[in-house]
Amino acid sequence: MTQVPPPPAGGLSQRALLIVIALLTGLLTGLAAGVLAVLLHATVLGAATWAGGTFIAITMLLFKICELLR
């Protein structure tokens, strides 16, 4: 049987960078969803709900993808 190769030496800094990228991508998509909701005449609370939900969904999706790729 084959063995799983060990993780690369710079694992901690690479993981921190992936977390920052996931958070920034979630923030950007959340902002885009909020702006789109305002342009579609949603209330401020509705736009904040869409922005927050999109931020959480995209960030968690990227965390799951990073976890599956490890």
C-alpha positions, 0 to 999 in steps of 0.5 A: 500500500502507498503511504500519504506524503507528509504535509509541506514544511511551511504549513502554518503560514500557508494555512493562515494565507488560505484563511485570509483569502477565504475571509476576503473572498467572503467579504467581497461577495457579501459586499456585492450581494448587499449592493445588488440587494440595494439596487433591487430596492431591498430595505437596509435590513434586507440588504444586510441579511443578504450580505451577511448570509452570502458572507457566511455561505461563501466563507464556509464553502471555501473553508470546506474546499480547503479542508477537502484539498488537504 
